[in-house]
């Protein structure tokens, strides 16, 4: 069913556009889940946890963080998050190695949007 946007008030038009955006993002997240890819927010949290692990191991911060070790630690944190979610009764998430690598590459190597 298609709604004619010209008959809607400004508030209704904005609400309709937001609803379409929510549905689009939900279907995008479902496709990523089915492909074994973590969503961007989950990758962000895993990266922060991994960096926190490295910084807490060396409080002076004098030691550089090797990128390969960081990627392995991020993948480990994603696995831990998946296990914790499953233990709480959530639907099990199985990430593929390729999906995790692609999500990390997209999240870390994509230039930031201009403000």
N, C-alpha and C positions, 0 to 999 in steps of 0.2 A: 504494500500500500504506500503510495507516495502522497505526501502532504504538499499542497501548494503553499509555498513560502510567502507568496504575495498577500494571502488572506490572513496571515498571522500578525499579531502585534509585535512590536520590537522585542519585548520580554519573551514572548512565546518563540520567536525566531531564534533568539540566543539560546534558550533552553533546548530547542530542537537541535541546534548545531552542537551543543555540548553533549547531548545524548548520542548523536551520531559519532562524535569523537570518542566517547566512552566505549561504545560498541566496537569501533574500529580498533582501539587499543586492546580490548578484551580478546578479540579474535587474533590480534597479533601475538599476544601473550600465549594464547592456546597453541598457535602454530609453533612458537618457539619451544614450548613445553613438549609438544609432540616430536619435534626435531632433536630433543635432547640438549637444548640450549638454555642456559640460565638467563633470566631477565636482567636488564641493566641495573636495576636497584639491588638485586642480589649480588651481582658482580661488584658493584660499588662497596657494599658492606664487606664482602670477602677481601677486597683489596685493602680496605682500612684495617681489618683484623690482621692481615698479613703484615702490613707495615708496622702496626702496633707490636706484633710479635718481635720483629727485627729491632725496633727501637727499645723495647723493654729488655732485650737481651744485651744491649749495649747502650746504657743510659747516656753516655757522653755523645753518642751519635757520630763518633769519629770513624767508624767503620762503614765503608760503602756497602750498599745493598746490591748483590749480584742479580741481574734481571732474571736469569734462569731459576735461581733459588726463589725469587719473589713469585714467579709464575707457578712454581711447584707448590709454594705455600698457599697461594690464592686457590689453586685447585683443591688442596687439602681442606681449606676452610669451606669451600663450596660443598665438598663431600660431607664434612661435619654438619653443616647446616641442613643438608638433605636428611642425614640420619636423625638429627634432633627433631626435625619436622615429622618424620615418620614415627618416631617414638611418642610424639604427642597425639598421634592419630590422624595426621594429615595424609593426603594421598601421596604415595611414594613417588619420588622424583628420581629418574635415572638420567643423568647427564652423559652424553657421549664425549669422548676426548676431543673429537673434532668440533663439537658444539661449544665446549668450554673454550677451546683455543680461538674459535671464531668470535665468541662473545668478548673475550679478553682483548683480542685484536681490535674489534669494533669500538670497544669502550676506551681503550688506552691509546690507540694510535690514530683515532679520528680527531681532527683538529676541533678545538672548541668553537662554538658559535660566537660570532661577534656580538658584543653587547649593544 
